[in-house]
Amino acid sequence: MKKYTIGLDYGTNSCRALIVDISNGTELASSVFLYPSGENGIILDSSDPNLARQNPKDYLDGITATISGAIQKAKKKDSSFDSFNIVGIGVDTTGSSPIPVDKKGNPLSFLDKFKNNPNAMCWLWRDHTSFKEAEQITLLAKEIRPAYLDKIGGTYSSEWYWSKILHCKNIAPDVFDEAYSFVELCDYIPAVLTGEINPNKIKRSVCAAGHKAMYSTDWKGLPDIGFIEQLDSKLLNLRQNLFDKVYTSETEAGKLNLEWSKKLNLKEGISIAVGAFDAHMGAVGAGVKEGTLVKIMGTSTCDIMVQNNKNKLNDIPGVCGVVDGSVMEGHYGIEAGQSAVGDIFLWFVNHLTPSKYGSRKIDEEGNIDFDEKFENLQKEAEKLLPGESGLMALDWNNGNRTILTDVRLTGLMVGQTLHTSPHEIFRALVEATAFGALKIINRIKEYDVEVKEIVNCGGLAIKSPFLMQIYADVTGIPMKVSKSHQTPALGAAIFGAISAGEFKNVSDAQDYMTGTDKTYNPIAENHDIYIKLYKIYSKLHDSFGTKESSGSMYNIMKDLLNIRDSQRRVKGTS
């Protein structure tokens, strides 16, 4: 009898369910649900570009829609398929995406008085409204608890748990006072499926707690009472309603309860794994192991590595944390990333690319669709040699996540002339994200973590050979692409199988269920030019992004022009 597992993947604009054959990793069927609330599933505020919230009702509707839809597709594909042979469910979500809940565990937005109040909804990962509170947390920790910052790269982010809670208290005291607790989305969904949403009984994820809520066994859990009191005494009551214990995703959160088993046509009592963030489970779905850096490439990019916890791992400044067990048991999880990658390209196509390049649209799943505009931009951009345009960009259109951890940094383009074309700008933006990726790789290497291979996954990696080749040329490292097109969901499915007892650990499951497809190798002559361009990028990066930089930028434009002219001579177009 074949056995299956489900990965339930909550993204920024949609959620999906993936049914996977445990024996060989075959992805039998998947179904996608577009969040109906807001703009592309996100509650926005035109007066505050930093605000990004989501309606928790969309999450619950997504469970039924995606799992039921995937089951129907599986039955059509394989007449022998029986949903009662599904043994477990794993869940991944965006994060930090905390939800204010009442004492029973219900999201406050479900209450009539908060029904349309964005502050009572889920505070999506990309919400940056709490940048002042994040700075406050950073300054206090530097003063009285510097160890708190050591584990999270040195700076607390507005994308994270405590800054969002503090901002909620500051701007929406009615919501804050009503909230018994704040529950991460990755903890909430498994709790819903088990029927136990009491905030005091939910099994909380070490992934979310460690990377975003300053949880560490080094100080026996969350930030201590003294720190919280100095941060804001009004947080003290909330602190006691949070949690002291956390769990890895190999752990069972509970069993599927009767109500949801009937809704989903699944066997009651199947295993529900403890949840985690999409990037961390995506890394598992892409085959992460020691020495492998996994890049999950979408609207933003997350970089994940693991290191065996038998040996002490140094804290790494500028990363989003080093957390034991956040990716897989027995290993430190290292998280880094870029706040905008696909979002930059989408912005450029939506707002700045003329119609002569074609039309564009969003695909049926609400993701970037490489239609006419993207295709034509890429076709023209790939005709260019590295440096031929004379352009250099900084990839900070949504701030910098790693290594500067500064959401108030913005994008930059240097080298434009009256002859600059849209496809030249597009290529410069792609190159900028690749240079940003190299910054992360170099920082990780600085702290004695060996990067033996890079595996890429997500829509950008799959759909754009052009982008992958540039990343290979910039970094000088082959870019492998995961064979799965749905690695976060696959990773979640793997944990569903492990929690059900089908595999002993992640490594055993990966042997059956993961692998790579294409590989893009660096082109030596391109890499040589990119070494020169990366030096210019680094000078811009340090000059605009660090207080310590005192380097002159006098020669930057001229250096770009010199590289441009030499490349045009190579091409015979000077």
C-alpha positions as CSV (number, residue, x, y, z in Angstrom):
1,M,0.0,0.0,0.0
2,K,1.3,3.4,-1.0
3,K,1.6,6.1,1.7
4,Y,1.3,9.8,1.2
5,T,2.0,13.0,3.1
6,I,0.7,16.5,2.7
7,G,2.8,19.7,2.7
8,L,0.7,22.8,3.5
9,D,2.6,25.9,2.3
10,Y,1.5,29.4,3.3
11,G,3.1,32.0,1.1
12,T,2.8,35.8,0.7
13,N,0.0,35.8,-1.8
14,S,-1.4,32.3,-1.7
15,C,-1.3,28.9,0.0
16,R,-0.9,25.5,-1.5
17,A,-1.3,21.9,-0.6
18,L,1.1,19.3,-2.1
19,I,0.5,15.5,-1.9
20,V,3.7,13.5,-2.0
21,D,4.4,9.8,-2.4
22,I,6.6,8.9,0.6
23,S,8.4,6.1,-1.2
24,N,10.0,8.2,-3.9
25,G,9.1,11.9,-3.5
26,T,6.7,11.9,-6.5
27,E,4.6,15.0,-6.2
28,L,1.2,13.6,-7.0
29,A,-1.0,16.7,-7.0
30,S,-1.1,20.2,-5.7
31,S,-3.8,22.9,-5.4
32,V,-3.4,26.6,-4.8
33,F,-5.7,29.1,-3.0
34,L,-5.3,32.8,-3.7
35,Y,-6.0,34.9,-0.6
36,P,-9.1,36.9,-1.4
37,S,-8.6,39.8,1.0
38,G,-6.8,43.0,0.1
39,E,-4.4,43.4,-2.8
40,N,-3.0,40.1,-3.9
41,G,-3.9,38.8,-0.5
42,I,-2.3,41.6,1.5
43,I,-4.1,44.3,3.5
44,L,-2.3,47.6,2.5
45,D,-2.5,51.2,3.5
46,S,-1.8,53.9,0.9
47,S,-0.8,56.3,3.6
48,D,1.8,53.9,5.1
49,P,3.8,51.9,2.6
50,N,5.4,49.9,5.5
51,L,2.0,48.3,6.4
52,A,1.3,44.7,5.3
53,R,-1.3,42.6,7.1
54,Q,-3.4,39.5,6.2
55,N,-6.8,38.2,7.1
56,P,-6.6,35.0,9.2
57,K,-9.9,33.9,7.8
58,D,-8.1,33.5,4.4
59,Y,-5.7,31.0,6.1
60,L,-8.5,28.8,7.3
61,D,-10.4,28.9,4.0
62,G,-7.1,28.0,2.4
63,I,-6.8,24.7,4.3
64,T,-10.1,23.4,3.0
65,A,-9.7,24.7,-0.5
66,T,-6.1,23.4,-1.1
67,I,-6.3,20.0,0.6
68,S,-9.6,19.2,-0.9
69,G,-8.5,20.4,-4.3
70,A,-5.3,18.5,-4.2
71,I,-7.1,15.3,-3.2
72,Q,-9.5,15.7,-6.2
73,K,-6.6,16.2,-8.6
74,A,-4.8,13.1,-7.1
75,K,-7.8,10.9,-7.7
76,K,-8.1,12.1,-11.3
77,K,-4.4,11.4,-11.9
78,D,-4.4,8.0,-10.2
79,S,-7.6,6.1,-9.8
80,S,-6.0,3.9,-7.1
81,F,-5.2,6.9,-4.9
82,D,-7.1,6.9,-1.5
83,S,-6.9,9.9,0.8
84,F,-7.1,7.6,3.8
85,N,-3.5,6.5,2.9
86,I,-2.3,10.0,3.8
87,V,-0.4,9.6,7.1
88,G,0.7,13.1,8.0
89,I,0.6,16.9,7.4
90,G,3.4,19.4,7.7
91,V,3.0,23.1,7.6
92,D,5.3,26.0,6.6
93,T,4.4,29.7,6.6
94,T,5.9,33.1,6.1
95,G,7.4,34.7,9.2
96,S,7.6,36.4,11.4
97,S,3.8,36.7,10.9
98,P,2.3,36.9,14.4
99,I,-1.5,36.9,15.0
100,P,-3.0,38.6,18.1
101,V,-5.4,36.1,19.7
102,D,-7.8,36.0,22.6
103,K,-7.6,33.6,25.6
104,K,-9.2,30.8,23.6
105,G,-6.8,31.2,20.8
106,N,-9.1,32.9,18.3
107,P,-7.6,35.7,16.2
108,L,-8.9,39.1,17.3
109,S,-10.0,39.9,13.8
110,F,-12.7,37.2,14.2
111,L,-14.4,39.4,16.9
112,D,-17.0,41.8,15.6
113,K,-15.4,44.9,17.2
114,F,-12.1,44.2,15.4
115,K,-13.5,42.7,12.2
116,N,-12.0,45.2,9.8
117,N,-9.1,46.4,11.9
118,P,-5.8,45.6,10.3
119,N,-4.0,45.8,13.6
120,A,-6.1,42.8,14.8
121,M,-5.1,40.7,11.8
122,C,-1.9,38.8,11.1
123,W,1.2,41.1,10.9
124,L,2.7,39.7,7.7
125,W,6.5,39.2,7.5
126,R,6.9,42.1,5.1
127,D,5.2,44.6,7.5
128,H,7.9,47.2,8.4
129,T,5.8,49.6,10.4
130,S,7.8,48.8,13.6
131,F,11.2,50.1,12.4
132,K,11.4,52.5,15.4
133,E,10.5,49.8,17.9
134,A,13.1,47.5,16.3
135,E,15.7,50.2,16.8
136,Q,14.6,50.6,20.4
137,I,15.0,46.8,21.0
138,T,18.4,46.8,19.4
139,L,19.6,49.8,21.5
140,L,18.3,48.3,24.8
141,A,19.8,44.9,24.1
142,K,23.2,46.5,23.2
143,E,23.1,48.2,26.6
144,I,22.0,45.5,28.9
145,R,21.7,42.1,27.0
146,P,24.2,42.1,24.2
147,A,24.0,38.3,24.0
148,Y,20.5,38.6,22.7
149,L,21.8,40.3,19.6
150,D,24.7,37.9,19.1
151,K,22.4,35.1,18.1
152,I,20.4,37.2,15.6
153,G,23.2,38.9,13.6
154,G,23.6,42.0,15.8
155,T,20.4,43.9,14.9
156,Y,16.8,43.3,15.7
157,S,14.5,43.7,12.7
158,S,11.1,45.4,12.1
159,E,10.1,42.1,10.4
160,W,10.3,40.2,13.7
161,Y,8.1,39.3,16.6
162,W,8.8,41.6,19.5
163,S,9.0,44.8,17.4
164,K,5.6,44.1,15.9
165,I,4.1,43.4,19.3
166,L,5.6,46.6,20.7
167,H,4.3,48.6,17.7
168,C,0.9,47.2,18.2
169,K,0.9,48.4,21.8
170,N,2.0,51.8,20.7
171,I,-0.4,52.4,17.9
172,A,-3.4,50.2,18.7
173,P,-3.7,49.9,22.5
174,D,-7.2,48.6,22.2
175,V,-6.0,45.6,20.2
176,F,-3.0,45.0,22.4
177,D,-5.0,45.1,25.6
178,E,-7.5,42.6,24.2
179,A,-4.7,40.2,23.0
180,Y,-4.0,37.4,25.4
181,S,-1.1,36.2,23.3
182,F,0.5,36.6,19.9
183,V,0.8,33.4,17.9
184,E,3.0,32.9,14.9
185,L,1.2,31.7,11.8
186,C,3.4,28.6,11.6
187,D,2.2,27.7,15.1
188,Y,-1.4,28.6,14.5
189,I,-2.2,26.4,11.5
190,P,-1.0,23.1,13.1
191,A,-2.9,24.0,16.2
192,V,-6.1,24.6,14.2
193,L,-5.8,21.2,12.5
194,T,-5.3,19.4,15.9
195,G,-8.2,21.4,17.4
196,E,-6.1,22.7,20.3
197,I,-5.7,26.4,19.8
198,N,-5.4,27.4,23.5
199,P,-2.3,29.7,23.5
200,N,-1.0,28.0,26.6
201,K,-1.1,24.5,25.0
202,I,0.1,25.2,21.4
203,K,3.5,23.6,20.6
204,R,5.6,26.6,19.5
205,S,8.2,26.3,16.8
206,V,11.9,26.7,17.7
207,C,12.4,28.1,14.2
208,A,10.1,31.0,14.8
209,A,11.1,31.6,18.4
210,G,14.8,31.3,17.8
211,H,15.1,33.4,14.7
212,K,12.5,36.1,15.4
213,A,11.6,36.2,19.1
214,M,15.1,36.1,20.7
215,Y,14.5,32.6,22.2
216,S,17.7,30.7,23.2
217,T,18.5,27.9,25.6
218,D,21.6,30.0,26.5
219,W,19.2,32.2,28.6
220,K,16.5,29.5,29.1
221,G,13.9,30.8,26.7
222,L,12.5,34.2,25.7
223,P,14.0,37.5,26.8
224,D,13.9,37.7,30.6
225,I,11.5,39.7,32.7
226,G,14.0,42.4,33.5
227,F,14.7,43.1,29.8
228,I,11.0,43.1,29.0
229,E,10.2,45.5,31.8
230,Q,12.8,48.0,30.7
231,L,11.6,47.7,27.1
232,D,8.0,48.5,28.1
233,S,6.4,47.5,31.4
234,K,3.0,47.0,29.7
235,L,4.5,43.9,27.9
236,L,4.9,42.1,31.2
237,N,1.4,40.7,31.4
238,L,1.7,39.5,27.8
239,R,5.1,37.9,28.5
240,Q,3.6,35.5,31.0
241,N,1.1,34.3,28.4
242,L,3.6,33.4,25.8
243,F,5.8,30.3,26.0
244,D,8.8,28.8,27.6
245,K,9.2,25.6,25.6
246,V,9.7,25.1,21.9
247,Y,9.9,22.2,19.5
248,T,11.5,21.1,16.2
249,S,9.4,20.2,13.2
250,E,10.3,16.5,13.6
251,T,8.0,16.7,16.6
252,E,4.3,15.9,16.4
253,A,2.1,19.0,17.2
254,G,-0.9,16.7,17.7
255,K,-3.4,14.6,15.7
256,L,-5.9,15.7,13.1
257,N,-9.1,16.1,15.0
258,L,-12.5,14.8,14.0
259,E,-13.9,18.1,12.7
260,W,-11.1,18.7,10.2
261,S,-10.9,15.0,9.2
262,K,-14.5,15.2,8.0
263,K,-13.9,18.6,6.3
264,L,-10.9,17.3,4.4
265,N,-11.9,13.6,3.9
266,L,-8.8,12.4,5.8
267,K,-8.4,9.8,8.4
268,E,-8.9,11.1,11.9
269,G,-5.8,11.0,14.1
270,I,-3.1,11.3,11.4
271,S,0.0,13.1,12.5
272,I,0.3,17.0,12.3
273,A,3.9,18.2,12.6
274,V,5.1,21.3,14.4
275,G,5.3,24.1,11.9
276,A,8.2,26.2,10.7
277,F,9.0,29.0,8.3
278,D,8.8,28.4,4.5
279,A,12.5,29.1,3.9
280,H,13.6,26.5,6.5
281,M,11.3,23.8,5.2
282,G,12.1,24.9,1.7
283,A,15.8,24.2,2.4
284,V,14.9,20.7,3.6
285,G,12.8,20.1,0.4
286,A,15.8,21.2,-1.6
287,G,18.1,18.7,0.1
288,V,20.0,20.9,2.5
289,K,22.9,19.3,4.4
290,E,26.2,20.5,5.8
291,G,28.1,22.5,3.2
292,T,25.0,23.1,1.1
293,L,23.6,26.7,0.9
294,V,20.0,26.7,-0.2
295,K,18.5,29.8,-1.8
296,I,14.7,30.1,-1.8
297,M,14.1,32.7,-4.5
298,G,10.8,34.5,-4.8
299,T,9.5,37.9,-3.9
300,S,12.4,38.0,-1.5
301,T,15.2,35.5,-1.0
302,C,16.1,33.4,2.0
303,D,19.5,31.7,2.3
304,I,19.6,28.7,4.6
305,M,22.5,26.5,5.8
306,V,23.0,23.9,8.5
307,Q,25.9,22.9,10.7
308,N,26.2,19.9,13.0
309,N,25.7,21.1,16.6
310,K,28.4,18.8,18.0
311,N,30.8,21.6,17.3
312,K,30.4,25.2,18.5
313,L,29.3,27.5,15.8
314,N,30.3,31.2,16.1
315,D,27.7,33.8,16.0
316,I,27.6,35.5,12.5
317,P,27.0,39.3,12.4
318,G,24.3,40.4,10.0
319,V,22.5,37.1,9.6
320,C,19.0,36.4,10.8
321,G,20.1,34.1,13.5
322,V,21.9,30.9,14.3
323,V,19.4,28.6,16.0
324,D,19.8,25.0,17.1
325,G,17.1,22.8,15.5
326,S,15.4,25.5,13.4
327,V,16.0,23.5,10.2
328,M,16.6,20.0,11.4
329,E,17.4,18.3,14.6
330,G,21.1,18.0,15.6
331,H,22.1,21.0,13.5
332,Y,22.3,24.7,13.9
333,G,20.2,26.5,11.3
334,I,21.7,29.6,9.7
335,E,19.3,32.0,8.1
336,A,20.1,35.0,5.9
337,G,18.4,36.7,3.0
338,Q,17.5,39.6,0.8
339,S,14.3,41.6,1.5
340,A,13.5,42.0,-2.2
341,V,14.5,40.1,-5.3
342,G,11.5,39.1,-7.4
343,D,9.7,42.1,-6.0
344,I,12.3,44.4,-7.6
345,F,11.8,42.9,-11.0
346,L,8.0,43.0,-10.6
347,W,8.2,46.7,-9.6
348,F,10.4,47.5,-12.6
349,V,8.1,45.6,-15.0
350,N,4.9,47.1,-13.5
351,H,5.9,50.7,-13.3
352,L,8.9,51.4,-15.5
353,T,9.0,49.1,-18.5
354,P,7.4,50.6,-21.7
355,S,4.7,48.7,-23.6
356,K,7.1,48.1,-26.6
357,Y,8.5,45.2,-24.5
358,G,5.1,43.5,-24.5
359,S,2.2,43.0,-22.0
360,R,2.4,41.4,-18.6
361,K,0.1,39.6,-16.1
362,I,0.1,37.7,-12.9
363,D,-0.1,33.9,-13.3
364,E,-3.1,31.9,-11.9
365,E,-1.3,31.4,-8.6
366,G,-0.7,35.1,-8.1
367,N,3.0,34.9,-8.7
368,I,5.3,36.7,-11.1
369,D,4.6,35.4,-14.6
370,F,7.5,35.5,-17.1
371,D,5.3,36.7,-19.9
372,E,6.1,39.0,-22.8
373,K,7.7,41.9,-20.8
374,F,9.9,39.6,-18.7
375,E,10.8,37.4,-21.7
376,N,11.7,40.3,-23.9
377,L,13.6,42.1,-21.2
378,Q,15.6,39.0,-20.6
379,K,16.2,38.3,-24.3
380,E,17.6,41.8,-24.8
381,A,19.5,41.8,-21.5
382,E,21.3,38.5,-22.1
383,K,22.8,40.0,-25.3
384,L,24.8,42.3,-23.1
385,L,28.2,41.5,-21.8
386,P,28.8,42.0,-18.1
387,G,29.6,45.7,-17.5
388,E,28.6,46.7,-21.1
389,S,25.8,49.0,-19.9
390,G,28.0,51.0,-17.5
391,L,25.3,50.6,-14.8
392,M,25.5,49.6,-11.2
393,A,22.5,49.2,-8.8
394,L,22.0,48.5,-5.1
395,D,19.3,45.9,-4.4
396,W,17.7,47.7,-1.4
397,N,14.3,48.6,-2.8
398,N,12.7,47.0,0.3
399,G,15.6,47.6,2.7
400,N,18.5,45.3,3.5
401,R,17.9,42.1,5.5
402,T,21.5,40.7,5.4
403,I,24.2,41.8,6.2
404,L,23.3,45.4,7.1
405,T,19.8,44.7,8.6
406,D,18.4,48.1,7.8
407,V,14.9,48.4,6.5
408,R,15.3,52.1,5.8
409,L,17.9,51.7,3.1
410,T,16.6,52.2,-0.4
411,G,17.5,51.3,-4.0
412,L,20.1,53.1,-6.1
413,M,21.1,53.2,-9.8
414,V,24.4,54.6,-10.9
415,G,25.7,55.2,-14.5
416,Q,22.6,56.2,-16.4
417,T,23.0,58.2,-19.6
418,L,20.6,59.5,-22.1
419,H,21.1,56.3,-24.0
420,T,20.3,53.9,-21.2
421,S,17.6,51.4,-22.2
422,P,15.1,49.5,-20.0
423,H,16.8,46.1,-20.6
424,E,20.1,47.5,-19.5
425,I,18.5,48.7,-16.2
426,F,16.8,45.3,-15.9
427,R,20.1,43.5,-16.2
428,A,21.7,45.9,-13.7
429,L,18.9,45.1,-11.2
430,V,19.4,41.3,-11.7
431,E,23.2,41.8,-11.2
432,A,22.6,43.8,-8.0
433,T,20.6,41.0,-6.4
434,A,23.5,38.6,-7.4
435,F,26.1,40.9,-5.8
436,G,23.9,41.1,-2.7
437,A,23.8,37.3,-2.7
438,L,27.6,37.2,-2.9
439,K,27.8,39.5,0.1
440,I,25.9,36.9,2.1
441,I,28.0,34.0,0.9
442,N,31.2,35.9,1.8
443,R,29.9,36.8,5.3
444,I,29.0,33.2,6.1
445,K,32.5,32.0,4.8
446,E,34.2,34.6,7.0
447,Y,32.9,32.7,10.1
448,D,34.3,29.3,9.0
449,V,31.1,27.9,7.5
450,E,32.1,26.1,4.3
451,V,29.9,26.6,1.3
452,K,30.5,23.5,-0.9
453,E,27.5,23.9,-3.2
454,I,24.5,26.1,-3.8
455,V,21.0,24.7,-4.5
456,N,18.4,27.2,-5.7
457,C,14.6,26.8,-5.6
458,G,11.5,28.8,-6.1
459,G,9.9,30.4,-9.1
460,L,12.8,32.6,-10.1
461,A,15.3,29.8,-10.1
462,I,13.0,27.6,-12.2
463,K,11.8,30.1,-14.7
464,S,14.8,32.2,-15.4
465,P,18.0,30.5,-16.8
466,F,19.2,34.1,-17.5
467,L,19.1,34.9,-13.8
468,M,20.7,31.7,-12.7
469,Q,23.6,32.1,-15.2
470,I,24.3,35.7,-13.9
471,Y,24.3,34.3,-10.3
472,A,26.8,31.6,-11.3
473,D,29.0,34.2,-13.1
474,V,28.9,36.7,-10.3
475,T,29.6,34.2,-7.5
476,G,32.0,31.9,-9.4
477,I,30.0,29.0,-8.0
478,P,27.8,26.5,-10.0
479,M,24.1,27.1,-9.4
480,K,22.1,23.9,-9.0
481,V,18.3,24.0,-9.2
482,S,16.1,21.7,-7.1
483,K,14.1,19.2,-9.1
484,S,11.0,20.1,-7.0
485,H,9.2,23.2,-8.1
486,Q,7.5,23.4,-4.7
487,T,10.3,22.9,-2.2
488,P,8.7,24.6,0.9
489,A,5.6,22.4,0.5
490,L,7.8,19.4,-0.1
491,G,9.8,20.2,3.0
492,A,6.6,20.5,5.0
493,A,5.5,17.1,3.6
494,I,8.8,15.6,4.6
495,F,8.2,16.7,8.2
496,G,4.6,15.4,8.0
497,A,6.1,12.0,7.2
498,I,8.8,12.1,9.9
499,S,6.3,13.1,12.6
500,A,4.1,10.2,11.5
501,G,7.1,7.8,12.1
502,E,7.8,7.0,8.4
503,F,11.4,8.2,8.6
504,K,13.9,8.5,11.5
505,N,15.2,11.9,10.5
506,V,15.4,14.5,7.7
507,S,18.5,13.0,6.1
508,D,16.7,9.6,5.6
509,A,13.6,11.3,4.2
510,Q,15.7,13.4,1.8
511,D,17.4,10.3,0.3
512,Y,14.0,9.2,-1.0
513,M,12.2,12.5,-1.6
514,T,14.7,15.2,-2.8
515,G,17.2,15.9,-5.6
516,T,18.5,18.5,-8.1
517,D,17.8,19.1,-11.8
518,K,19.8,21.6,-13.8
519,T,23.2,23.1,-13.0
520,Y,24.5,26.5,-14.3
521,N,28.3,26.7,-14.4
522,P,30.2,30.0,-14.2
523,I,31.6,31.4,-17.4
524,A,35.2,32.3,-16.6
525,E,35.5,35.5,-18.7
526,N,32.2,36.8,-17.2
527,H,33.3,36.1,-13.7
528,D,36.6,38.0,-14.3
529,I,34.6,41.1,-15.1
530,Y,32.1,40.6,-12.3
531,I,35.0,40.5,-9.8
532,K,35.8,44.1,-10.9
533,L,32.2,45.1,-10.7
534,Y,31.7,43.5,-7.3
535,K,34.4,45.8,-5.9
536,I,32.4,48.8,-7.1
537,Y,29.2,47.3,-5.7
538,S,31.0,46.8,-2.4
539,K,32.2,50.4,-2.3
540,L,28.6,51.6,-2.9
541,H,27.3,49.1,-0.3
542,D,29.7,50.2,2.4
543,S,29.4,53.9,1.6
544,F,25.6,54.1,1.8
545,G,25.1,51.2,4.2
546,T,27.7,51.6,7.0
547,K,28.6,54.4,9.4
548,E,32.2,53.3,9.4
549,S,32.9,53.7,5.7
550,S,35.1,56.6,4.7
551,G,35.9,55.5,1.2
552,S,35.8,58.0,-1.6
553,M,33.3,57.3,-4.4
554,Y,35.0,59.8,-6.7
555,N,36.1,57.1,-9.3
556,I,33.0,55.0,-9.3
557,M,31.3,56.5,-12.4
558,K,34.6,56.6,-14.3
559,D,35.5,53.0,-13.3
560,L,32.1,51.9,-14.6
561,L,32.7,53.8,-17.8
562,N,36.1,52.2,-18.3
563,I,34.7,48.7,-17.8
564,R,31.8,49.6,-20.2
565,D,34.2,50.8,-22.9
566,S,36.5,47.8,-22.6
567,Q,33.5,45.4,-22.9
568,R,32.2,47.2,-25.9
569,R,35.5,46.9,-27.6
570,V,35.5,43.2,-26.9
571,K,32.1,43.1,-28.5
572,G,33.1,45.3,-31.4
573,T,30.5,47.9,-30.7
574,S,32.6,50.8,-29.4
